[in-house]
Amino acid sequence: MNLIVEQGNTITKVAIYNKGCIEASFVYKEFKPSALSSSFENYDLQRGIMSSVIEPDPELLSFLKSHLPYFIFLDENVPLPLTVEYQTPQSLGKDRLAAVVGASYLQPGKDILVIDAGTAITYELIEASGTYLGGNISPGMNTRFKALNHFTGKLPLVQEEEEIPTIGYSTKTAIQAGVVKGIIYEMDGYINELRLKYPELLVFLTGGHSFYFERRLKNTIFADINLVLTGLNRILEYNVENKESSSS
C-alpha cells in the first residue's frame, strides 16, 4: 500500500492508496508525525511520497524515511511520467506539478487545463503529447477577501455565500460579487481563450473551492478534489516501476 502526504499552505492531506484507488483519506490542520501512527498500525504501508508547498518539517521527513521501505520527497530531481518545459522547476509548486500528473494520468493523450482553486488559483496547461508547458498563478478567493479587508481602512472581511448577486446591493455583497464573479470570469476567460488553440481542451478543477465554482462556470469541467493525491500516487508508482525495471 502507498502512503501519500500532500502538505499545503493551510492543511495537510493524507491518503492510503491500494492498487490505484484511495482506501482511506484524512485531513489535518496541524500535522505532526504522531498523526500517522494509526495509519502504520492499520495498513501495510510499504511505499510513500510527500509533497510540500512550505518548508518541510525535518522530524516528519525523518519519520517517513525510517518507517517506509521506499520513500520519495517530491522535488525537481524526481523523475516524472511527463515532459516539463517550465523554466524554473526548482520554484514550481509541487502541488501544481502533481495536479498536472494526475490529470494527464486520468485523461492521457488529451490537451488539458488544470485549475486548482485554493489559497492561490493556479492554471496549468498540458498538451496531448504529455508536455507540461507551464501555468499562471492568481490570488484565491479567501486571499482576495482578506486582501480587501487588510489593505483598506473600512472594507469588512466577508466570506462566500451560496447566492451571489451579479451587482452588489451593499458593501458586503459588493465585495462578494466582485471577488466571486471576478474569479468566474477569470476561469471562463482562460478556458475560452485556450480553446481557440486547443478545441478539444479538457478542464480539470480541483482544490478546496472546486465544487463551489464547478456549478458556476459556463464551461464543462471535471471536478476532482483528489487530483493532487492521484498525481502524487502516480509519480510514486512511476518511480517504483523504473526502479524495478532497472534492477531486473
C-alpha positions in Angstrom: 0.0 0.0 0.0 1.1 3.6 -0.7 1.1 6.5 1.8 0.5 9.9 0.1 1.1 13.1 2.0 0.2 16.4 0.5 1.2 19.4 2.7 -0.5 22.6 1.6 -0.5 26.2 2.8 -3.3 25.7 5.3 -4.0 21.9 5.6 -2.3 18.6 5.1 -4.0 15.7 3.2 -3.0 12.1 3.8 -4.3 9.2 1.7 -3.8 5.5 1.6 -3.7 4.1 -1.9 -4.2 0.4 -2.7 -3.9 -0.7 -6.3 -4.5 2.8 -7.7 -7.6 3.5 -5.5 -8.0 5.5 -2.3 -8.7 3.2 0.6 -8.7 5.9 3.3 -8.0 9.7 3.5 -7.5 12.2 6.3 -7.2 16.0 6.6 -5.2 17.8 9.3 -4.9 21.5 10.1 -1.9 20.8 12.3 0.2 17.9 11.2 2.8 16.0 13.2 4.4 12.6 12.8 2.3 11.2 15.5 -0.8 11.7 13.3 0.5 8.9 11.1 0.8 6.4 13.8 -2.6 4.9 13.4 -2.1 4.6 9.6 1.0 2.5 10.1 -0.8 0.4 12.7 -3.9 -0.2 10.5 -2.3 -0.5 7.0 0.6 -2.4 5.5 2.4 0.7 4.2 5.4 -0.2 2.1 5.9 2.9 -0.1 5.3 6.6 0.3 5.6 10.1 -1.2 5.4 13.5 0.3 5.0 16.9 -1.4 5.0 20.3 0.4 4.5 23.9 -0.6 6.0 25.0 2.7 9.3 24.2 4.3 9.0 20.6 5.3 9.4 19.5 8.9 12.8 17.6 9.3 11.3 15.5 12.0 8.4 14.4 9.7 10.8 13.6 6.9 12.9 11.5 9.2 9.8 9.7 10.5 8.7 8.8 7.0 12.1 7.7 5.8 12.5 5.4 8.9 9.1 3.9 8.7 8.8 3.2 4.9 10.9 0.8 2.9 10.6 3.1 -0.1 10.0 6.9 0.3 10.2 9.9 -2.1 10.2 13.5 -1.2 9.0 15.3 -4.3 11.4 17.9 -5.6 12.7 19.0 -9.0 15.0 16.0 -9.3 12.3 13.3 -9.0 11.6 11.6 -12.4 8.1 12.3 -13.8 5.9 10.5 -16.3 5.7 13.6 -18.5 7.9 16.3 -20.0 8.3 19.5 -18.1 9.1 22.7 -20.0 8.7 25.0 -17.0 12.0 27.1 -17.0 12.3 27.3 -13.2 11.4 23.8 -11.9 13.1 24.4 -8.6 10.4 27.1 -7.8 7.5 25.2 -9.3 4.9 24.3 -6.6 4.8 20.6 -6.1 1.0 20.6 -5.8 0.9 22.2 -9.2 3.1 19.5 -10.6 1.2 16.7 -9.0 -2.1 18.0 -10.3 -0.7 18.1 -13.8 0.5 14.5 -13.5 -2.9 13.4 -12.0 -4.9 15.0 -14.9 -2.6 13.5 -17.5 -2.9 10.1 -15.9 -6.7 10.2 -15.8 -7.0 11.6 -19.4 -3.9 10.5 -21.3 -3.3 11.9 -24.8 -5.5 15.0 -24.2 -4.9 18.7 -24.1 -5.8 19.6 -20.5 -6.1 22.8 -18.4 -5.9 22.1 -14.7 -7.4 24.8 -12.4 -6.6 24.5 -8.7 -8.8 26.8 -6.6 -7.2 27.0 -3.2 -5.2 29.7 -1.3 -4.0 30.6 -4.7 -5.7 29.8 -8.0 -3.4 28.1 -10.5 -3.8 27.4 -14.2 -1.7 24.6 -15.7 -1.6 23.6 -19.4 -0.6 20.1 -20.6 -0.6 19.2 -24.3 -1.8 15.9 -25.6 1.8 14.9 -26.2 2.3 14.7 -22.4 4.2 18.0 -22.3 3.6 20.4 -19.4 4.0 23.9 -20.8 3.5 25.9 -17.6 0.8 27.9 -16.0 -0.4 31.0 -14.2 -1.0 32.0 -10.6 -3.5 34.4 -9.1 -4.9 35.0 -5.6 -7.5 32.5 -4.3 -11.0 33.5 -3.1 -10.2 33.8 0.6 -6.9 35.5 -0.2 -8.9 38.2 -2.2 -11.4 38.7 0.6 -8.6 39.0 3.2 -6.6 41.4 1.0 -9.5 43.8 0.5 -10.0 43.9 4.3 -6.3 44.2 5.2 -5.2 46.8 2.6 -8.2 49.1 3.1 -9.4 51.2 6.0 -13.1 50.3 6.1 -13.9 47.3 3.9 -15.1 44.4 6.1 -13.8 40.8 6.0 -16.6 38.7 4.3 -17.0 35.1 3.1 -18.5 33.5 0.1 -22.2 32.5 0.3 -24.3 30.3 -1.9 -26.2 33.1 -3.6 -24.1 35.8 -5.0 -25.7 38.8 -6.9 -24.4 40.0 -10.2 -24.3 43.5 -8.9 -23.8 44.1 -5.1 -26.5 46.0 -3.3 -24.5 46.6 -0.1 -20.8 46.8 0.8 -20.8 43.1 1.8 -22.5 41.9 -1.4 -20.4 44.2 -3.5 -17.2 42.5 -2.2 -18.7 39.1 -2.6 -19.9 39.7 -6.1 -16.6 41.4 -7.1 -14.5 38.5 -5.9 -16.6 35.6 -6.8 -17.8 36.9 -10.2 -14.3 38.1 -10.9 -12.9 34.6 -10.4 -15.7 33.0 -12.5 -15.0 35.4 -15.4 -11.2 34.8 -15.0 -11.7 31.0 -15.2 -14.1 31.1 -18.1 -11.8 33.6 -19.8 -8.8 31.2 -19.7 -10.9 28.3 -20.9 -12.4 30.2 -23.8 -9.0 31.6 -24.9 -7.2 28.3 -24.7 -9.9 26.5 -26.6 -9.2 28.8 -29.6 -5.8 26.9 -29.9 -6.9 23.6 -28.3 -10.5 23.0 -29.5 -10.8 19.7 -27.6 -9.3 21.1 -24.4 -10.4 19.2 -21.3 -10.6 21.1 -18.0 -10.0 19.7 -14.5 -11.0 21.8 -11.5 -9.5 20.8 -8.1 -8.7 22.5 -4.7 -10.7 23.4 -1.7 -13.2 25.6 -3.6 -13.5 23.4 -6.7 -17.1 22.3 -6.1 -18.1 25.9 -5.3 -17.0 27.1 -8.7 -17.9 23.9 -10.6 -21.6 24.7 -10.8 -21.0 28.4 -11.6 -18.8 28.1 -14.6 -20.3 28.2 -18.1 -17.8 25.6 -19.4 -18.0 21.9 -18.9 -15.3 20.6 -16.5 -14.2 17.7 -14.4 -14.2 18.5 -10.7 -11.8 16.2 -8.8 -10.9 17.2 -5.2 -8.3 14.4 -5.1 -6.4 15.3 -8.3 -3.1 16.2 -6.5 -3.2 13.0 -4.4 -3.8 11.0 -7.6 -0.9 12.7 -9.2 1.4 12.0 -6.3 0.4 8.3 -6.3 1.1 8.1 -10.0 4.6 9.7 -9.5 5.3 7.2 -6.8 4.2 4.3 -8.9 6.2 5.6 -11.9 9.4 5.7 -9.8 8.8 2.3 -8.4 8.3 0.9 -11.9 11.5 2.5 -13.1 13.4 1.1 -10.1 12.1 -2.4 -10.6 12.8 -2.4 -14.4 16.4 -1.1 -13.8 17.1 -3.8 -11.3 15.7 -6.7 -13.4 
